[in-house]
Amino acid sequence: MESLGDAIANFGFPIAITIYLLVRMEKRVERLTESIYELAKTISAQR
């Protein structure tokens, strides 16, 4: 049972930080994807 507690103590913080960063990056990736689609539409419209 101690090893479970040690595992949570050792890996809990990095897992929490990773989840936080992934959630934050997801929003930015979505905005970037939308911008790329808009750029593609604009380029297609100018041809």
N, C-alpha and C positions, 0 to 999 in steps of 0.2 A: 504494500500500500504506500510505503514511503516513496518508491520509485515513481508511482503515478503522480504524487504531489510534486516531486522533483521535476518530472517531465512537464507538468503544467507550469511550474515556476520558470523553467528554462525556455519553453517554447510559447507560452501564452502571450507574452509581450510582443515578440516578433510576428506572431500570427495576427494579433490585433492591429499592429502597424501596417502589415501587408494588406489586410482587408480595408483599412482606412484609405490607404494610397490607391488601391484598385478602384474603390468607389469614386474617389476624386478624379482619377485619370479617366474613368469611363465617361464622365460628363464632358471632359475636354476632347476626348476622341469623338464623341457624338457631334460636338460643335465643329470639329475639324472635318468630319465626314460631310456634314451639311454644307460647309463652305466649299468643299471640293465639288459637290454636286452642282452648286450654284455657279461655280467657275466653269464647269463643263457646259452647263446650259448657255452661259454667256458666250463662250467660245463658239458653240454650235450656232447660235443665233447670228453671229457676226459673219459667218461664212456664206 
